[in-house]
Amino acid sequence: MPIYQYRCECCGHEQEKLTKHNAEPPKCASCEGKTKKLVSRSSFSLKGSGWYRDGYGLHQNSSENG
């Protein structure tokens, strides 16, 4: 299960919780108010040659040419 970040809509308190993707948001740990899931920056990164920024898919494979 992934860890999600939540922010309380009442007091602004932020918390992290290990929950299923489709689970109901937990109540605020400070005031028991309604929380909303935050969108976080991913640490996933494509590195190395051969990806989109390096022209992936633009070059034809020499074995396909004939």
PyMOL commands that set and color helices and strands:
alter all, ss='L'
color gray80, all
select helices_A, chain A and resi 52-54+62-64
alter helices_A, ss='H'
color red, helices_A
select strands_A, chain A and resi 3-8+14-18+35-37
alter strands_A, ss='S'
color yellow, strands_A
deselect
rebuild
show_as cartoon
